[in-house]
Amino acid sequence: MIWEGEPGDSRSLTYAQLHEEGCQMANVIKDLGVKKGDRVGIYMPMIPEAAIAMLACARIGAAHSVVFGGFSSEALKARLQDAEAKLVITADGGWRKDKIVPVKDAVDKAIASDVPSVTNVLVVQRTKQELEMQAGRDVWWHELKENASKECPAEPMDSEDLLFVLYTSGTTGKPKGVVHTTGGYNLYTHMTFKWTFDIKDDDVYWCTADVGWITGHSYIVYGPLSNGATTVMYEGAPRPSNPGCFWDVVEKYGVTIFYTAPTAIRAFIKMGDEHPNKRDLSSLRILGTVGEPINPEAWMWYHKVIGNEKCPIVDTWWQTETGGFMLTPIPGATPTKPGSATLPFPGIIADIVDLEGNPVEDNEGGYLVIKHPWPSMMRTVYKNDDRFRSTYWEHIPPKDGNYLYFAGDGARRDEDGYYWVMGRVDDVMNISGHRLGTMEVESALVSHPAVAEAAVVSRPDELKGEDVYAFVTLEGSYDESDELKQELKQHVVQEIGAIARPGEIRFADALPKTRSGKIIRRFLRNLAAGEDLVGDISTMEDLSVLDKLRQG
Ligand code: 7RM
């Protein structure tokens, strides 16, 4: 594992070293009382210890629950509570966009009250700033490591034992804990990584995702490491002070396989071709993309400017729930089309159906479903089988006794059998490739005393793909003002994290609702995008609401 820190420091670990460090951390957390079946929260910057912490948990049979380091302390708290985590592994800080992100402070805030399950916090030293360590609760990794044995026998596990819980946004205000188990998940991330990236001994693979998302779990940690790949981990993010930082990493380490998100590609296009053009990118041989539909212009730029027209692009469609790639080309074997995730991975039986489960015609839009089980499918929503059943298996009724997995995406299939994923059909937004529920942002907004009601939709955004757009009605004693708008945006950041900051907040006297009191989001989406209202308005309760919103 090759690691590059944002300030330019670097480290590399051989497989033997990674194994030893993983064993040491396994022994340390065992000594802190963590046992097979327990849950451990991981809230870390992108440093090797994030992967080491995951492997340490897996080694002793404890489930990890990694929370993206960009989530706020409130969001972290809700996840630690649901997982009933016994331990949190974190760091003093991490570097992001030339600043230190104080992750340990966020952990302190998160567990200050109402998280009784957490008994210890294990802190990795990264940025070395002053920290308050709570006696009896907080311990330093570098101190405990000194006396920790480098041997730790792996706990024998059943293939269906819990490996990890990863929270993801859904259609309610509360994120759900996606459950993955040891056997199938490891098999499938191993296979998909091997075939889709055509990994060879001399490849240098780099996935730019954060380990806090499923892409980091499957394609920074489990898939690459089980294949013995050379894998690059990068702490930082592209930033104005160093717009060429990604290409520096490619050049410095001779990266051969590069995997990133369309939102990053669009940001690079905007920064200018001179940055990649100044670097030697000739080592690259395969490019990958994930997280949202890639627009053909971004695809062509990626192909030309980064891939020098010689690298196949693998557009991989999959989800936290699927664990690994579902639709993806096999590079060199599957002819690609810009904007299409091409064909199902071998063994995956996908289809596009209507709401009754009937397959739709070629080129007709419908719901993307998976018809047969696959090794790394999520097993349930943590502690909530009912939500698992209703979200994924009952939306579309079973056909002849066969259940269809409902992905929540709209798609069409063309005359060559190629899949074109259009985006979410539920109340899940995709902001810069990050999943976010409209209800999550609404809950955050209404938790502010000024807000009476909130309705959140997304609107198309050139860089982020989609941006958060909020309609808000105020409590009687509050007045509309730009200051209040700023305050509400900041409040959402505090409740969820910077990725959820609304691009725009609009005050309204009332929200458009049906007679049964449901907010008509369709109208709000039209308004947010600056389009004319489309669709039936006859179900609306109070038509005058629309006039006011149109004028606003
Ligand atoms: C891996 C990941 C899942 C949602 C999914 C889609 C969207 C992901 C693509 C894509 C079009 C792609 N997991 N999505 N990859 N849409 N083409 N290649 O992103 O759980 O965080 O999000 O992301 O809407 O349902 S996720």
Boltz pocket constraint, residues with backbone or C-beta under 6 A from the ligand:
constraints:
  - pocket:
      binder: B
      contacts: [[A, 168], [A, 213], [A, 214], [A, 215], [A, 289], [A, 290], [A, 291], [A, 292], [A, 293], [A, 294], [A, 315], [A, 316], [A, 317], [A, 318], [A, 319], [A, 320], [A, 321], [A, 341], [A, 407], [A, 408], [A, 409], [A, 421], [A, 422], [A, 423], [A, 424], [A, 430], [A, 433], [A, 434], [A, 435]]
      max_distance: 6.0
